[in-house]
Structure formats: structure tokens, C-alpha cells
Amino acid sequence: MNAYEFFKDLHSGFRYVVFIMVVLAIIQSLLGWLGKKPYTEVNRRVNLFALISAHTQLLIGIVLYFLSPNVQFNSGTMKNDVTRYFTVEHWVMMIIAIVLITIGHSKSKKAILPEVKHKTIAIFYIIAFLIIIGAIVAGHLPVIGSN
């Protein structure tokens, strides 16, 4: 197994950790916000682990970006759906999603009221999650399964 295959498999597999953590953060924040529940240490940790998993996936993706044969910088890059997607589209959408997760987490830390903390996480993480799903679907990649 070469480095590209290793990082591709790692990036592909680690997406499940990101999905699970972000979905857990979204569910608990919606329950906390709509149920007017206190913001607990468990809430904080799940939100933080979702943030950490997204950033870890970004770091793996950066390494993969420089190893991938699908990332090309030539005159044909933008004409080919696959190379355009991996060279430009995928990482831009994922960076936007990770920035939203980071902003949401930061804003929730600064909020004082539990309802505002939950609401902030819910809104920012849901938007980020939709962008992540959109980015995967745009590349005709399976959301669940191998690519």
C-alpha cells in the first residue's frame, strides 16, 4: 500500500467519525435548545470532539490533496469533472463547512445562556453538515460506503 492509498483509506474511513460526532452534536443541541435544557459538560465535550474530528479530517485531507493523482494543475483540470472536483470544489466546500463548525463552537463558548449555546451549535453545525453532504454528493461520491 502506497502513501496515497493509505491516506485515501484513512480519509474515507475517518469521515464516519466526523459524521457521527457532528450528528450527535446537532441532535443534542436541538434537544437542548428546543427542550430548554442546561448546557452540560457532556454537551461541551461532544461539540468539542465534533470540532476536533472535523479539523483532524481536514489535516488528513491536506496530506491527501498533495498525494492524489486526481489533483492536477494543468490546462485540462477545469475541463475534467473529476480533477476539477478534487483540485478545487471538494476542498473549498469542506473548508467552508469546517469554518462554520469552528465559528459555531467559538460563538457557543462565548454565549452565557444555555439556550443560546445550544441554538448556536445547532444552526452552525447543521449548515456545515448540509455543506459536507452537498460536497460529497456533488462529487458523485457515496455518502455511505467506499469510494
C-alpha positions in Angstrom: 0.0 0.0 0.0 1.5 3.4 -1.0 1.0 6.7 0.9 -1.8 7.8 -1.4 -3.8 4.7 -0.8 -3.2 4.8 2.9 -4.3 8.5 3.3 -7.3 7.9 0.9 -8.5 5.0 3.0 -7.9 6.9 6.2 -9.7 10.0 4.9 -12.5 7.8 3.6 -12.9 5.9 6.9 -12.5 8.9 9.2 -15.5 10.6 7.6 -17.7 8.3 9.7 -16.2 9.6 12.9 -16.9 13.2 11.7 -20.4 12.3 10.6 -21.2 10.6 13.9 -19.7 13.4 16.0 -21.4 16.2 14.1 -24.8 14.5 14.0 -24.5 13.8 17.8 -23.7 17.5 18.4 -26.6 18.5 16.2 -29.1 16.2 18.0 -28.0 17.2 21.5 -28.0 20.9 20.6 -31.5 20.7 19.1 -32.8 18.7 22.1 -31.1 21.3 24.5 -32.3 24.3 22.5 -35.9 23.2 21.9 -36.2 21.5 25.3 -34.7 24.5 27.1 -32.2 22.2 28.9 -29.0 23.3 30.6 -25.7 23.3 28.7 -23.7 20.5 30.3 -20.1 19.3 30.3 -21.3 16.4 28.1 -22.7 19.0 25.6 -19.4 20.9 25.6 -17.3 17.7 25.0 -19.5 16.4 22.2 -19.3 19.7 20.5 -15.6 19.9 21.0 -15.0 16.4 19.7 -17.1 17.2 16.6 -14.8 20.2 16.1 -11.7 18.2 16.7 -12.8 15.4 14.3 -13.5 17.9 11.6 -10.1 19.5 11.9 -8.4 16.1 12.0 -10.2 15.2 8.8 -9.0 18.5 7.3 -5.4 17.6 8.2 -5.7 14.2 6.6 -7.3 15.8 3.6 -4.5 18.3 3.2 -2.0 15.4 3.1 -4.2 13.6 0.6 -4.5 16.7 -1.6 -0.8 16.7 -2.2 -0.6 12.9 -2.9 -3.7 12.5 -5.0 -3.4 11.8 -8.8 -6.9 13.5 -9.1 -5.4 16.9 -8.0 -3.8 18.4 -11.1 -2.7 21.9 -12.1 -2.8 22.0 -15.9 -4.9 23.3 -18.8 -7.3 20.3 -18.6 -8.0 20.5 -14.9 -11.2 22.6 -15.2 -12.4 20.7 -18.2 -12.4 17.3 -16.4 -15.1 16.8 -13.8 -13.0 14.6 -11.6 -9.9 16.7 -11.5 -11.9 19.9 -11.1 -13.8 18.4 -8.2 -10.8 17.2 -6.3 -8.5 20.1 -7.2 -11.0 22.9 -6.4 -14.5 22.1 -5.4 -14.2 19.5 -2.7 -11.7 21.2 -0.5 -13.3 24.7 -0.9 -16.7 23.3 0.3 -15.1 21.4 3.1 -13.1 24.4 4.3 -16.4 26.4 4.4 -18.0 23.7 6.5 -15.1 23.5 8.9 -15.0 27.3 9.3 -18.7 27.2 10.1 -18.2 24.5 12.7 -15.3 26.5 14.2 -17.3 29.7 14.3 -20.3 27.9 15.8 -18.1 26.3 18.5 -16.4 29.6 19.3 -19.6 31.6 19.5 -21.2 29.0 21.7 -18.3 29.2 24.1 -18.8 33.0 24.4 -22.5 32.7 24.9 -23.8 32.8 28.5 -27.3 31.4 28.3 -27.6 27.7 27.7 -30.4 28.2 25.1 -28.1 30.4 23.1 -25.2 27.9 23.3 -27.4 25.1 22.1 -29.0 27.3 19.4 -25.6 28.5 18.1 -24.3 24.9 17.8 -27.5 23.7 16.1 -27.5 26.4 13.5 -23.8 26.4 12.6 -23.3 22.7 12.7 -26.5 22.0 10.7 -25.4 24.4 7.9 -21.9 22.8 8.0 -23.3 19.3 7.8 -25.5 20.2 4.8 -22.5 21.6 3.0 -20.5 18.5 3.8 -23.3 16.3 2.4 -23.6 18.6 -0.6 -19.9 18.4 -1.3 -19.9 14.7 -1.2 -22.9 14.4 -3.4 -21.5 17.0 -5.9 -18.5 14.7 -6.4 -20.8 11.7 -7.0 -19.1 10.1 -4.1 -21.0 7.6 -1.9 -22.1 9.2 1.4 -22.1 5.7 2.9 -19.7 3.1 1.6 -16.3 3.2 -0.1 -15.2 5.4 -2.9 
